[in-house]
Amino acid sequence: MTGATRLILRHSLAAIAAALALTWGVSARACCDTPDSPAASTAGSALDVANVNPDLGWVQKKDEAEIRNALWKAVAVRRAGGEAQDLAAAYSDEALVCLHRAALGALYVGLNLTGKTGVCCGCSGQANRSR
């Protein structure tokens, strides 16, 4: 391999690496495992109005009973006030995001509170199905 060929190869690999890094950053920012993600925001909205319907688009049909149960538990805990409200919100967010990622075959290890991007499930911030 000549010096010129090695240089072209090196520049090509650098360009590919840069493109992948940019792509990774875009998809990770749209991911659902952060507290400010569309899925978690929907869970918060559903909890605020005690209405499970906004959550249902993020889960599979087979998981609807589980998400309904989680929301009603969170609503009951939230009524206690104080710190219980934060606990209820976290539980509601965790339940929805966990079921959403499971439906997509993505690993779920809890909400990403670090602010760092993690492995995205590929949902691009979109619900699993439309209602």
Residue pairs with C-beta under 8 A, 6 or more apart in sequence:
1 9
24 117
25 117
27 120
27 122
27 124
28 117
28 118
28 119
28 120
29 117
30 120
30 123
30 124
30 125
31 37
31 112
31 117
31 118
31 119
31 120
31 121
31 123
31 125
32 38
32 39
32 40
32 97
32 100
32 101
32 120
32 121
32 123
32 125
33 97
33 101
33 108
33 110
33 111
33 112
33 118
33 120
33 121
34 40
34 111
34 112
34 113
34 115
35 93
35 111
35 113
37 97
37 125
38 125
38 126
38 127
39 58
39 96
39 97
39 100
39 123
39 125
39 127
40 93
40 96
40 97
40 111
42 54
42 55
42 57
42 58
42 96
42 127
43 55
43 89
43 92
43 93
43 95
43 96
43 97
44 89
44 92
44 93
45 54
46 52
46 53
46 54
46 55
46 71
46 92
46 96
47 71
47 74
47 75
47 78
47 88
47 89
47 92
50 71
50 75
52 67
52 68
52 71
52 72
53 131
55 67
55 71
55 96
56 64
56 67
56 131
57 127
57 128
57 129
57 130
57 131
58 67
58 96
58 99
58 100
58 127
58 128
59 66
59 67
59 96
59 99
59 100
59 103
59 128
60 99
60 103
60 128
60 129
63 99
63 102
63 103
66 95
66 99
67 95
67 96
67 99
70 91
70 92
70 95
70 96
71 92
71 95
73 91
74 88
74 89
74 91
74 92
74 95
75 88
77 84
77 87
77 88
77 91
78 84
78 85
78 88
78 89
90 111
93 111
94 110
94 111
97 108
97 111
98 108
100 121
100 123
100 127
100 128
101 107
101 108
101 121
102 108
103 128
104 121
104 122
104 123
104 128
105 121
106 119
106 120
106 121
106 122
106 123
107 119
112 118
